[in-house]
């Protein structure tokens, strides 16, 4: 299983994005740092492309709440092959609890499928959810809930 792109994204999130105290360095200096750590340049480029695509998609209408909240989400055979049962389960659970909207769920699925990973498990899906919600301006409560779920495994109700 190739998780290097997700590993890079997790590193970037924990080092720069989730740290309010530090200023984010330039992309070039981050790329140099990732190179020194040992990440392949092609995987680093894929990680930055993933983030660039997320910034474009978050401004798109696709994640907004234009989808019916009472609709049923059926996963395609491709999605079922790529996202394991527990990964799909965490999405459905968060949706049923009202933590994520239908549009946010679709954006999360899109970004999970864009990763260079053969099979995405529940822990990997939690990271994707966390990174997507972090980038959505109207998802602060959901982000906090998922952050609790990921780091403490006991989410708080907000």
C-alpha positions as CSV (number, residue, x, y, z in Angstrom):
1,X,0.0,0.0,0.0
2,X,1.4,3.4,-1.0
3,X,0.5,6.0,1.6
4,X,3.4,8.4,1.0
5,X,1.2,11.2,-0.3
6,X,-1.1,10.9,2.7
7,X,2.0,10.8,4.9
8,X,3.2,14.1,3.4
9,X,-0.2,15.7,3.8
10,X,-0.3,14.5,7.4
11,X,3.2,15.9,8.0
12,X,2.2,19.3,6.5
13,X,-1.0,19.5,8.5
14,X,0.7,18.7,11.8
15,X,3.7,20.8,11.2
16,X,2.2,23.9,9.5
17,X,-1.5,24.0,9.1
18,X,-2.7,23.0,12.6
19,X,0.0,25.2,14.3
20,X,-1.4,28.7,14.7
21,X,1.8,30.1,16.2
22,X,4.2,29.6,13.3
23,X,4.3,31.3,10.0
24,X,4.0,29.0,7.0
25,X,7.3,29.0,5.0
26,X,7.4,29.2,1.2
27,X,6.5,26.2,-0.9
28,X,10.1,25.9,-2.0
29,X,11.4,25.8,1.5
30,X,8.8,23.2,2.5
31,X,9.7,21.1,-0.6
32,X,13.4,21.3,0.4
33,X,12.5,20.2,4.0
34,X,10.5,17.3,2.6
35,X,13.3,16.3,0.4
36,X,15.7,16.3,3.3
37,X,13.3,14.1,5.3
38,X,13.4,11.6,2.4
39,X,10.1,12.1,0.6
40,X,10.2,11.5,-3.2
41,X,9.8,14.7,-5.3
42,X,7.0,13.1,-7.3
43,X,5.0,12.3,-4.2
44,X,5.6,15.8,-2.8
45,X,4.3,17.3,-6.0
46,X,1.2,15.0,-5.8
47,X,0.6,16.2,-2.3
48,X,0.8,19.9,-3.3
49,X,-1.5,19.1,-6.3
50,X,-3.9,17.5,-3.9
51,X,-3.9,20.6,-1.7
52,X,-4.2,22.9,-4.7
53,X,-7.2,20.9,-6.0
54,X,-8.8,21.1,-2.6
55,X,-8.5,24.9,-2.6
56,X,-10.3,25.0,-5.9
57,X,-13.0,22.5,-5.0
58,X,-13.8,24.2,-1.7
59,X,-14.8,27.3,-3.5
60,X,-16.9,25.3,-5.9
61,X,-20.6,24.7,-5.4
62,X,-20.1,20.9,-5.0
63,X,-19.6,20.9,-1.2
64,X,-22.4,23.3,-0.4
65,X,-25.6,22.0,1.1
66,X,-27.5,21.9,-2.2
67,X,-27.8,18.1,-1.9
68,X,-30.8,16.6,-0.2
69,X,-29.9,15.7,3.4
70,X,-32.5,12.9,3.4
71,X,-31.1,11.2,0.3
72,X,-29.3,7.8,0.5
73,X,-25.6,7.7,-0.6
74,X,-24.8,4.6,-2.6
75,X,-21.1,3.8,-3.2
76,X,-20.0,2.8,-6.6
77,X,-18.1,-0.5,-7.0
78,X,-14.9,1.6,-7.6
79,X,-15.5,3.6,-4.3
80,X,-16.3,0.4,-2.4
81,X,-13.0,-1.2,-3.7
82,X,-11.0,1.9,-2.8
83,X,-12.6,2.8,0.5
84,X,-12.8,0.0,3.0
85,X,-16.0,-0.8,5.0
86,X,-14.8,1.1,8.1
87,X,-13.8,4.2,6.0
88,X,-17.2,4.3,4.4
89,X,-18.7,3.7,7.9
90,X,-17.0,6.7,9.5
91,X,-18.4,8.9,6.7
92,X,-21.9,7.6,7.1
93,X,-21.7,7.9,10.9
94,X,-20.6,11.5,10.7
95,X,-23.3,12.3,8.2
96,X,-26.0,10.6,10.4
97,X,-24.8,12.6,13.4
98,X,-25.0,15.8,11.4
99,X,-21.3,16.4,11.7
100,X,-20.9,16.7,7.9
101,X,-23.3,17.8,5.2
102,X,-24.1,15.8,2.1
103,X,-21.9,18.2,0.0
104,X,-19.0,18.0,2.5
105,X,-19.3,14.2,2.4
106,X,-19.0,14.3,-1.4
107,X,-15.9,16.5,-1.3
108,X,-14.3,14.2,1.3
109,X,-15.0,11.2,-0.9
110,X,-13.6,13.0,-3.9
111,X,-10.4,13.9,-2.1
112,X,-10.0,10.5,-0.6
113,X,-10.2,8.9,-4.0
114,X,-7.7,11.4,-5.4
115,X,-5.0,9.9,-3.0
116,X,-2.4,7.5,-4.3
117,X,-3.6,4.7,-2.0
118,X,-5.0,1.3,-3.1
119,X,-7.3,0.9,-0.1
120,X,-8.2,3.6,2.4
121,X,-8.9,2.5,5.9
122,X,-10.7,4.2,8.7
123,X,-7.7,6.0,10.2
124,X,-6.7,7.3,6.8
125,X,-10.2,8.5,6.1
126,X,-10.3,10.4,9.4
127,X,-7.1,12.3,8.3
128,X,-8.7,13.1,4.9
129,X,-11.9,14.3,6.7
130,X,-9.8,16.4,9.0
131,X,-7.8,18.0,6.2
132,X,-10.8,18.7,4.1
133,X,-12.9,20.2,6.9
134,X,-9.9,22.3,8.0
135,X,-10.0,24.0,4.6
136,X,-13.7,24.7,4.7
137,X,-14.6,28.1,6.3
138,X,-18.0,27.0,7.5
139,X,-16.9,23.7,9.1
140,X,-15.3,24.7,12.4
141,X,-17.5,22.6,14.6
142,X,-17.2,19.6,12.4
143,X,-13.4,20.1,12.2
144,X,-13.2,20.2,16.0
145,X,-15.3,17.0,16.3
146,X,-13.1,15.1,13.8
147,X,-9.9,16.4,15.5
148,X,-11.2,15.0,18.8
149,X,-12.0,11.8,17.1
150,X,-8.6,11.5,15.5
151,X,-6.4,12.6,18.4
152,X,-8.4,11.4,21.4
153,X,-10.7,8.8,19.9
154,X,-13.5,10.3,22.2
155,X,-15.3,13.1,20.3
156,X,-17.0,15.8,22.3
157,X,-20.5,17.0,21.4
158,X,-20.6,20.7,20.4
